[in-house]
């Protein structure tokens, strides 16, 4: 398992995802912000700090697992009508799932995450 750093040497989260393998970690550099990326590989951990704001990760409808890590306020959007697994996270993540999608979120408590549903 490798750690891929954003923005150096990977300029974006999307570029790091493209270079990643399942089980890898994508580490966001301090202050890296404002990117929407689609997660296309299972088992990735995407981690950063509180200064990594405006990060939105959309699960591609095939991916069934992602782990937001660190204290970054990452927004995770589920799009599939299949089960999705989100594990961990210590930040102010938000999780939004389209109507018909099911998800299991483990390692979090409702008081520290915002929950949403889009219809």
C-alpha positions as CSV (number, residue, x, y, z in Angstrom):
1,X,0.0,0.0,0.0
2,X,1.3,3.4,-1.1
3,X,0.8,6.9,0.0
4,X,0.1,9.4,-2.8
5,X,0.6,13.1,-1.9
6,X,-1.5,16.0,-3.3
7,X,-0.6,18.5,-4.6
8,X,3.0,17.3,-5.0
9,X,3.7,15.1,-6.9
10,X,0.0,14.5,-7.8
11,X,-1.5,17.9,-8.7
12,X,-5.1,16.9,-7.9
13,X,-7.1,14.3,-6.0
14,X,-8.4,13.0,-9.3
15,X,-4.8,12.5,-10.5
16,X,-3.9,10.7,-7.3
17,X,-6.9,8.4,-7.7
18,X,-5.9,7.6,-11.2
19,X,-2.5,6.6,-10.0
20,X,-3.7,4.7,-6.9
21,X,-4.3,1.0,-6.3
22,X,-6.9,-0.4,-3.9
23,X,-5.7,0.0,-0.3
24,X,-3.6,3.1,-1.0
25,X,-3.8,6.4,0.9
26,X,-4.1,9.8,-0.6
27,X,-2.6,12.5,1.6
28,X,-3.8,16.0,1.1
29,X,-1.2,18.7,1.7
30,X,-1.9,21.5,4.2
31,X,-4.2,24.1,2.6
32,X,-5.1,22.0,-0.4
33,X,-8.8,22.8,-1.0
34,X,-11.8,23.1,-3.4
35,X,-11.8,20.0,-5.5
36,X,-14.6,17.7,-6.5
37,X,-13.4,14.2,-7.5
38,X,-14.9,10.9,-8.4
39,X,-13.7,7.9,-6.5
40,X,-13.2,5.1,-9.1
41,X,-11.2,2.6,-7.0
42,X,-12.2,0.6,-3.9
43,X,-10.5,0.7,-0.6
44,X,-8.8,4.1,-0.8
45,X,-8.2,6.3,2.3
46,X,-8.3,10.0,1.6
47,X,-6.9,12.0,4.5
48,X,-6.0,15.5,5.4
49,X,-6.3,18.2,7.9
50,X,-8.8,20.9,8.9
51,X,-7.4,23.3,6.3
52,X,-8.5,20.9,3.5
53,X,-11.9,22.5,2.9
54,X,-14.2,22.2,-0.1
55,X,-13.3,18.6,-0.9
56,X,-16.2,16.6,-2.4
57,X,-15.8,12.9,-3.2
58,X,-18.4,11.2,-5.3
59,X,-18.5,7.4,-5.3
60,X,-18.8,6.3,-9.0
61,X,-21.6,3.8,-8.5
62,X,-19.2,0.8,-8.7
63,X,-16.9,1.7,-5.8
64,X,-18.3,0.2,-2.6
65,X,-15.8,1.5,-0.1
66,X,-13.8,4.6,0.9
67,X,-12.3,5.9,4.1
68,X,-12.1,9.7,4.8
69,X,-9.2,10.1,7.2
70,X,-7.7,12.8,9.4
71,X,-9.7,15.9,10.3
72,X,-10.5,17.2,6.8
73,X,-14.1,18.2,6.4
74,X,-14.6,15.9,3.3
75,X,-18.1,15.6,1.8
76,X,-18.8,12.0,0.5
77,X,-21.6,11.6,-2.0
78,X,-23.0,8.1,-2.8
79,X,-24.7,7.7,-6.1
80,X,-25.5,4.0,-6.5
81,X,-28.5,2.0,-5.6
82,X,-26.0,-0.6,-4.3
83,X,-24.5,-0.8,-0.8
84,X,-21.6,1.5,-0.1
85,X,-19.3,1.3,2.9
86,X,-17.6,4.4,4.4
87,X,-15.3,3.8,7.3
88,X,-13.5,6.1,9.7
89,X,-12.9,9.8,9.6
90,X,-12.2,12.2,12.4
91,X,-13.3,15.4,10.7
92,X,-16.5,17.2,9.9
93,X,-17.5,14.9,7.0
94,X,-20.9,15.0,5.4
95,X,-22.4,11.9,3.8
96,X,-25.2,12.3,1.1
97,X,-26.8,9.4,-0.7
98,X,-29.2,9.6,-3.6
99,X,-32.7,8.1,-3.2
100,X,-32.5,4.4,-3.3
101,X,-28.8,4.2,-2.3
102,X,-27.9,2.3,0.9
103,X,-24.8,2.8,2.9
104,X,-23.1,1.7,6.0
105,X,-21.0,4.3,7.8
106,X,-18.8,2.9,10.5
107,X,-16.4,4.5,12.9
108,X,-18.4,7.7,13.2
109,X,-21.1,9.0,15.5
110,X,-24.1,11.0,14.3
111,X,-23.2,13.9,16.5
112,X,-20.0,14.5,14.5
113,X,-21.2,14.0,11.0
114,X,-23.9,15.6,8.9
115,X,-26.3,13.2,7.2
116,X,-28.2,14.0,4.1
117,X,-30.4,12.4,1.4
118,X,-31.0,13.7,-2.0
119,X,-34.2,12.8,-3.8
